[in-house]
Amino acid sequence: MELRNSIKEPWALGDALARVVTYQGDVVSVCECLNDDKENLRFIYSFVFRKSILEGFEWISFLLISLQQKGFSNKALANILIPLNQSKQLWFCFFVTEEIQNEYWQNVYATFYNIPEDEKIIGVQMLMNHKRFFSAIDICSHFTETMPTGILVELLKKAVTEESNETAQFKGYEIEKIFETLDKRNDLENSALINLEWLYLPLLDSYGMRRNPKILQEELSRSPEFFVDVLKWVYMPKDKEKIEEERKGLSDDEIQNRAKQAYHLLHSWKKFPNEIRQFN
């Protein structure tokens, strides 16, 4: 156990040790490493993963119950589950309390490979429930065809309108893949896509993005009322009373964000309005 902090590949030591240690008392002693700092968990993760392969899931359940009785913390107990193969069997096993589950979902590196489609959907919903929106976006970008439209729409909204429990990571490629998938669906109203494009306008308008805010751009060309509304957020009227009336109930941050969004939209717009095209 002392070696784990002084060797280059602690995971290899954990894997080897799992093949040698069989006495339950020794296993419990090794499990004290479940309390290590996050950056030093590779040893115990490797140990637990190899044990789960060698001994089976029932052995893991017995170990977790045994450590619960010995007073191990919920965080340490969650560290038993984190390196295991991700599946519905693991997520909803009877011996996992709500507190352990919360620790697990806050810290697991989600992949969801080699599990059925319905379990991938459950996993994404669990990430969303625990406000891991950016991990959920990463998963959805790998399995876009699997994900229902409602989940994709809800996820994109929450990622920009709710506080996340992880660092914000808006990766253009992942967002683009989700939008391209939604473009192909026939169970999503145009107004919903317009709202999503508005939320992600700076990203969709950024350099290198293949999927531009095309629905919003078409709406600018089609609707004079929408065109005027966008202009009003970018350019200040001479009549100051109109400003107060139009922006009543909005915070300074909301006003600034709408102005930035409107600027991005006008900047990305490359079409003539429909009336001009018809006149020509």
N, C-alpha and C positions, 0 to 999 in steps of 0.2 A: 504493500500500500504506500510505503514511503517512496518507492521508486517512481510512482505515477507523476510526481511533480518534478522529476529530474531527468526524464528521458524524452527523446525527440518525438516518438510516436506512442503516446500513452494508450491510444485505442488498441494497438497491437498487444500491449501487455494485458489490457482488460479482456480481450478476446481469448488470449492464451490461458489466462487465469480461470476463466469460466469453464474451460475444458478439464481443469485439474481439480478445482475446489468442489467438493460434494457434501461435506459435513455442514448441516444447517447452521450451526453456530458460527462457522467460518464465513458462510454466506452473509449472515447478519452483520458480522464485523466489517466485511467489505462494503456492505450497504451504508455504512457510516459516511462513505464518500458521496452519497446522495445529497449531503449538505454542503458540498464544495461550491465555490463560486461558479457562476455560469460559464466563464471562460475555461474552467478546469474540469468540466464534466465529461470529456471525451472518454476517459478511462472507465467510469462507471456506466456510461451509456453503452459502450462496447461490451462490457461485462454482462449487463442485463439483456441486451439484444441477443448475444450468443446463447445465454441461458434459456431464453424463450424459444430459440430454435432447437436446442438440445433436449429441453425438458417439457416443452409444450405450454399452452396457455393456462392450463389448470395450475401448473406449478407457479406461474406468475401471480395468479389470483391468491394462492395460498401464501406466497411471500408477502404480498401487499397487506393481506389481513393480519399476518403475523407482525409486520412492522407497525401497523396501526395500533395494535395492542401494546406495543413497546413504546408508544408515544412519539413516533416519528412525525414531523410536521407535514402539513398538507403539501407544502412545496417539495419536500423530499419525496413524498409518496407520488406526486405527479411526475417526478423525474424517473420513476420506474416505468411509467407509461410512455413518456415522450419518445424514446428510441424504438418502440415496438412498431410493427407493421400497422399502418393506419386503416381502420375498418370500423363498421358499425358494431361488430362484436366487442371491440375495445371501448368504443365511445359510450356504450350503454350497458356495460357489464354491471351486475348487481352490487358489487363491492366498492364501486367508485362513488363517493359522496359528491354532493354539489360543490363543496369547497375544493376537493381534489380536481374535479372536472374544470372548474374555473381556472385553477392554476395551470392545468394541462393546456387549455385553449389559449391562454395568454402567452404561452411559451413555446408551443410546438411549432416546428418548421413544417408547414403543411405541404404535402406533395400529392396525395390521393391517387397514386399510380396503382395499377393492378387491382382495382376494386370496381364493382359494378357501377353503372351510371347513376342508379338511384342513391347509392352511398356517396358518390361525389357530390350530388345535390345536397344531401344531408350535411356533409362536411362544410360546404360553402355556407349553408344556413347557420351552422354553429359558429363559424368564423364571424359572420355578420352579427350574430347575437352577442358576441364578445367584442364587437367593434374592431375586428381585425380586417378592416375594409380593403387594405392594400394587398394583404396576403390573399384575400378572396378574389381580388381582381387578377392577380397573377395566376391563380388556379383556373379561373374562368377563361383566361386568354389561351390556356392549353386545351380546354375542353369546351369551347364555345358552342359547338353544335349540340352538346349534351344538355346545356343549361336552359331552363325555361325562360321565356322572354320576361316574365314578371320578375324573376330573380335578377336578371341582368339589369333591368331598368331600376329596380330598387337599390341595387348595389351601387350603380353609377351615381344615383341621387345622394345616397347616404355618404359616399366618399367625399363629397364636396359640401355637404350641408350639416354634417354631424361631426362632433369631435371624435377622433379615432384614438384607440389605445396603442397605436404604434406610429412610428415616424412616417409622415406623408411621403409617398413615393409614386408620383404620377409619371409612369413610363409610357411614352407615346405609342410604342409598338403594341403594348397590351390593350390600351384604350382603343386604339385604331381597330384592332381585331374584333373587339366587342361591338363597336359601331358598325363595322362591315357585316357582322353577323346579323345585327338588328335590321340593317338595310334589306336583308333578304327575307325577313319574316313578314308574314301577312296578318299577324295578330297584334300589330302595334299601330295605333293611330298616329297620324302625321303630327298632331299637336304634342304628343309625348316625345317624339324625336326632336321637335323644335325646342322644347324645354331642356332636353339633354344637351343639345348643341349649344344652347345659350350658356349652360353651366360650364361646359368644357371649351368655350370659344377660344380663350388664349392658347390652349393646347392645340386645338384643331387648326388654328391660324399660324402655328409656329412652323419654322423652317424644317423641311424634310417630311412633313406629314402628307401622306397620299390622300387620306380621307379628310377633305375640307368640310366646313360647315355648309354643305350644299342645300340643305332644307331651309335654313335661315336665309341663305342667299336667294333662293327661289322665292321665298316669302317677301323679301325686299323688292324683288322685281314684280311680284304679283299684286302686292297690297300697298297702295299709296298711304293708307292709314298707318301701317306698320313702319313704313319708310319715314314718315313724319315723326312718329314716336321715337325712333332711333336717333334722328337728328336732334330732337329736343333734349336728349340726354348728353349729347356732345357739345352743343352750342347753347350758350346762355341767352335767354330772351332779354330784350331791353326793359320790359315791364317786370319789376322785381316782385310784384304781387303774384304774378303767374308762377314764378319759381316757388314761392311759399305754398301756393295752392296745389301745384303738381307734385311737390315733394313732401307733402304733409304726412307725418307718421313714419318717415324713413330716417334712419340714423345717418350720420356722416359717412360711416363705412359703407353702408348700403348704397348711398348716392354715388360715392367714388367708384364702387365696384360696377354699378350700372353704367357709369360713364366710360369706364375702361372697356367693358364688354361691348358697348355700342361703338366705341372707336375701333376695336378689333374687327367687328363685323363690317363696318364701312371700309376698313383697310383691306379686308379679304374679298370684297365684292368686286367682281369683274364683269358683271352683266349689265345691259341696259334694262330699264324698266319695260314691262310689256307694252305700255302705251306708246313709248318711243319706237319700239320695234314695229308695232302695227302702223304707226304714222309713216315710218320709212318705207 
